[in-house]
Amino acid sequence: MEMSNRTTMTEFLLLGFSDVRELQILHFVVFLVIYLAALMGNLLIVIVVTFDHHLHTPMYFFLMNLSILDIGSISVPVPKSMANSLMNTRSISYSGCVTQVFFFIFFAVTEYSILTVMAYDRYVAICQPLHYERVMNRRACVQMAASAWISVFVYTAVHTGNTFALSFCGGNMVDQFFCEIPQLLKLACSDSYLHETAVIIFSVCLAFSCFVFIVVSYVQIFTTVLRIPSEQGRHKALSTCLPHLTVVSLFFFTIVFAYLKPTSSSTSGLDLMVPVLYSVVPPMMNPIIYSMRNKEIKAGLRKLMAGRLFTKNELSIFHL
């Protein structure tokens, strides 16, 4: 019976923003603008960090990783949602749903891991400045980034595999505008997701551990900053941390709000907007947050616009 249930599930139906044709076109245009803005903002950061040798430092190396992940994460739900609105359909194939689940988890969890590593980078830079170049050398940074990407890839494969090994008894209507594990579990037979529950519990514990690590790092950072005698020194130290702290807060609180929000029997406008909040807004806002008060990024962008960015390129991504 279980095999029959799995093989007959050839497609899922996603939640649409509206059945009114004019509103579907509006949804397409709004998502297109947001998607292009996010792509352009994150690509600019990747290009500037890659080709401006002044930005070949650990902090900007991890920022480049973050921008690549943001490009990936927003590219999972948005293009399919736009296409469905344009073609007035809500369907997604079984394999398409598997792909969305895999890559959304992969990009989101890797981003959270990179944000955790970035907190450690800021901790070492401010609390142990004399050891910074030794601790955060090129090899260590590449190893930390590679460990995050590879370990999350394995974790995502297990998580996605467990989810789609379930038998679905609740139909094929996903109560979301893209395929996501919590919504798929609502469709699963109640006696079939014991292994997936164990993976989810492990995931929550791991996510909470990373959050505690980030909080402890920033407690140490703020304690150290308050001991700096000059106001200029305190301002300079905080200016390197505030963008990261803002991005972490945006990432964490949008997800917490989404999953701790009381569930309702019928789908409301809020239910539709919450997933947009955590899947679309952070990738669009992160480049703005990092470039708004960052003099180095602004200088790199000015060089790019003036065509002077590629004249002094260094092959190494670090200039320590």
N, C-alpha and C positions, 0 to 999 in steps of 0.2 A: 504493500500500500504506500509505503514511504517513497519507494522508487517511482511509483506511478505519479505521486503528487509532484515530485521534483521534475520529472520529464515532461509533464503536461504544462508546466509553468514556462511558457515561451516568451512572455512579455509582462511588463508591469505598467500600470497607469499612474502617472505622476499628477500631483495637484496643480491645477491651473490657476493663474492669478485672476482670470475672468473669462466668461463665455461671450462677452460682448466684443465684437470684432474690433471696434475702435480702441477699446482698452487693451486688447491684445497687441495691437500695433504700437500703442503708447508704451506698453511693457517692453516690447522689442527695442524701441528707440532708447528708452531710459537705460536698459541693461547694456545696449551697445555703447552708449556714451561712457557709462561706468567702466565697462570692460576695456575700452580703448584707453581711457585715462589711467587705469591701473597698469595696463601693459606698458604704456609710454613712460609712466613714472618709474616703474621698477626696472625697465630696460635702460633708462637714462642712468640710474644708479649703478647698474651692472657695468655699463660702458665707461662711466666716469671712474669707478673704482679700478677697473681693469687697466685703463690707459693712463691715469694720472699717478705718477710714481710717488707723489706726496701722500697718497692714500693707500700705499702698500704697507699697511699696518694690520695687526690682528683684529682690531675693532671693525675696520672697514672690510676685511676679508669675510668676517662673519655677517656683516651687513649685506654683502654681495650674495652670500648663501641665502639670507633671509629674502632678498628680492627675487631670487630664482624660485624659491619655494612659494612666494606670493603669486608669481606668474602662473605656476603650476596649480595652486589651490583654487584660484578664481577661474581657471580654464576648465575645471572639472564640471561645476554645475551650470555656469552661465551660458556657454554656447548652445548646449542642448536645450536649455529653457528658452533661449531666444528662438531657436529653430522650431520648437514646438508651438510657440506663440505665432510665429510667422506662417506656419503651415496648418494652424488650427487643429492641432492634435495633442494628445497627452501621453502617448505610448512611448515606452523605451524597451528595447529588447532585453532578454535575460542576460546576455553577454554584456550589453551596454550598462546594465545595472551593476553587474559584477565589477566592471571597469571603473565606474563612478565610485563605488564603495571603496575599492582598493586604493585608487589614487587620492581620494579625498582624505582617507585616514593617513596614507603615507605622507602627503604634503603637510597636513595639519600637525601630526605628531612629530615629524622631523622639525617643523618650525618651532614647536614648543621646546624640543631638545636644544635647538640652536639658541633660542632665547635664554635657556638655562645656562648654556656655555658662555653666552655673552655677559650674563650676570657675574660669572666667575672671572671673566676677563676684566670687568670693571672693578671687581673686588681686589684683584691682584694689582691693577694699575694704581688704585688709590690707597689701599691699605698696605701694600708691599711694593712700593715703586722701585726700590733698589734691586729687587729680584725679578722685575717684570720681563726684561729682555731674555733672562735665562729661562723663566717658567713658560712664558708665552712666545717661545721661538717658533720659527716656521714649521719645523717638523711636528711640534706638539699641537699647533693649531690645525694642521692638515689631518693629523691623527684624530683629533677630537671631532672635527667636521665629518670625516669619513666614517668614524665609529657611529655617529648619530645617523647618517644616511643608511648605512648597511644594517645596523641593528633594528632600525625602524622598518626597513624593507622586510626583514624576516618576521618581525612582529605583525606587520600588516598582512603578510601572506597567511599566517596562522589565523589571525582574526577574521579575515575575509573568507578563508576556507571553512572555518567553523560555522560562519553565518550561513553560507550557501549549501552547507551539508544538512541544514535543517529541512524538515518538510513543512510546507506552507499550507495551512488549513483555512486561513482567513481571507481568501480571495487574493486579488493581485493589485488592489488599490493602495498605493503608497501615499500616506498622508503628509506629503512634503513635495517641494518642487524639484527635488533630486533624490536619488537613492541614498539612504542613510541607514545605518544599522539599527538604531532605536525604533525607527518606523517599520523596518522589515521584521523585527522581533515581534511586533504586534500581530503580524500575519502568520507567525510560526505556530505550530501545534504546541500546546502548553507543556507537554511531556518530553519535548525533543531538544530543549536548549540548555541542558545542564552544563555541558562543556563550554558553551559560549558564555554562560553566566560566570564561570570560573575565570575566563579570559577578561571579562568586563571588570570583575572585582580586582584582578591583578592590575588592570589598566588604571583604575581609579586610585589604587594605592601608589602606583608609580607616578601618576600625575600629581598626587598630593605631595609625594616626596620631593619632586622637582619644585613645586610651589614653595614648600618649606625652605628648600635650599636657596631659592631666590630671595625670600623674605629675610632669612638669616644673613645672606650676603649684603643686602641693603641696610640692615640694622648696623652691621659692621662698617659699611661705607659711610653712612650718615654720622655714626659715632666718630669716625676718623675725620670727616669733613668739619665737624663742629670744633675739633681741636686745632684746625688750621688758623693761625693768628690773623692773617690778612683777609679782608673781605674779598679782594680780587682773587686770591687763591681759592677761597671757598666757592666763589662763583664759577671759576674755571673748572674746578673738580665736579661741581654739580651739573654744569652744562654738558659734560660728556655722558652723564647718567640719565638725565631727565628724558631724552628721547626713548631710550631703551625701557625705562620705567613706564612711560606712557604707552608704548607698544605692548608691553607685557600686560598692563592693566586692561587695555582695550581687548586683547586676545582672551584673557582669562574671564573677565566679567561678562563679556557677550556670550561666551559658552555657558557660564554658570547661570546666567539669566535664562538662557534657552532651555536648559535641562532642569532647572528648579522651578520654572514657571508652572503654576497649577494647570493640569490638563483639563480640557473641556470636551464634552461629548460632540459638539459641532465645531466646525472649523470657522474661526473668526479672522478678521483682518490682522489682528495681532499675531495669530498663529502663522500667518503667511509672512509677516514682516520680520519675525524673530530669526528664522533661518537666514534671511538676507543679511541681518545684522552681524551674524558671526561668520558667514561664508563669503560675503561680498565686500562689506565695509572695511575690515582690517587690511586686505590686500590693496585697497584703493587708498586708505589713509596712511599706511606705513611710510611710503616715500615722502608724503607731505610732512609727516611728523619729523622724519630724519633730516629733511633738507631745510625746514623752516628756520631753525635757529643754528644750523651747522655751517660755520664759515668755510670749512674745508670743502664740503659738498657744493656750496654755493660757488666757491672759486673754481672748482672743477667743472661745474655746469657753464660758468662764464667762458672758460677756456674752450669747452666743447662747442658752444655757440659761435665763438670767434674763430674756430677751426685750428686752435693752437694746441689741442689736447694730444694729438698724435705725433707731435714733433720730438718729444722727449720721453718716449715710451721705454720702459724697462720690462724685460721678460719676466722677472720674478714678481710675484704678487706681494712680496714683503720687502720693505725697505727699512730694516731695523738697525 
